[in-house]
Amino acid sequence: NTTADIQTFDFKPVTNYDILKIINSTKKCFEKDIKKALEYNLFDIVDYLTNLINTIFITQQVPTNWKKATIVPIPKKNSKVLNPENFHPISILPYYV
C-alpha cells in the first residue's frame, strides 16, 4: 500500500438549512414523543445542533455516550433459534444523549 492507495475525505461544515433538511426528511423515523418535541422546538435548537455537528467535524471527537450500543440478537429467517450461529447481531444506538 502506498499513500496514493489511501482515499481521504473531508467533512464540510453544515448549515442550519442542512440540519433542518435532514431532520425533516427523517421525522417519520422518530418515535412519537421525539417527533413532537422536534416540531415545537426545532427552530430553538437548530443553532445548537449545527454547532454540535460542526464541532464534532472539527475536533474529530464524538461524545462517548453516542458510541455505546445495545446489541440485540435477531434470528435469521427460517432458522433454528437454539443455535447461536442462527442470529444476526443488531446494534441499537441511543437516539438522544
Disulfide bonds with the S-S distance in Angstrom:
none
